[in-house]
Amino acid sequence: MSVINFGLILSNVVNKTGDKMTNKNKLMAYLKNYRKKEEERQNKRLGDKEYYINNYENKRRENDNRYNEYFYNRLELYNQWKMTKTVGDLHKLVSLDKPKLNDINDIYTTNIVRNKNFKN
């Protein structure tokens, strides 16, 4: 977000116009309105980013962590079976449950159109 020097804008407008108080009041009202809208836009962006992180990014990380844990457990069992070649180790290897992963849409942006009438 760029920084705007409102005092400089105000002084330039007031110096160039004849009716200083009317233009100053109009400009001050415009600047207040601008700041308010800019804060609303920024809050919406933060809300969208928070929504994306909670509903997509965190779930992907959970999936990655679950799969990595499964992968390394399976790798360890596989290496153990490879060394011993016993039926017990083979049974442990094949009976290892696959992780239950979250079903996540392929959305990789915070620019999401969402229906706020439904709760997630």
C-alpha positions, 0 to 999 in steps of 0.5 A, a space after each residue: 500500500 502506498 503512502 499518500 501525503 494528505 497534508 501536501 494534497 490538501 495544501 496544494 488544493 487549498 492554495 489553488 482554489 478561491 474558497 478555501 474552507 469549502 474546498 478544504 471541507 470537501 477534500 477532508 470528507 473525500 480523504 476520510 471516505 478514501 481512508 475508510 474504503 481503503 481500510 475496508 479493502 484491506 480488511 477484506 483482503 486479510 479476511 480472504 487470506 485468512 479464509 484461504 489459509 484456514 480452508 486450503 493451505 493448512 489442510 494441504 500442510 496436514 495432508 503433507 505431514 500425514 503422508 510424510 509420516 506414512 511414507 517414512 513409516 513404510 520406508 522403515 518397515 520396507 528396509 526392515 523387511 528387505 534385511 530380514 525377509 520374514 513373513 512377520 515383517 512383510 505382514 507389517 508392511 502390507 497391513 500399514 494403513 494409508 493416511 486419510 487425506 483431506 479432499 481439497 480443491 485445487 485453489 492456490 489463490 486468495 482471490 476466491 469468490 465464496 458464498 458467505 451464506 454457507 458455513 464451512 
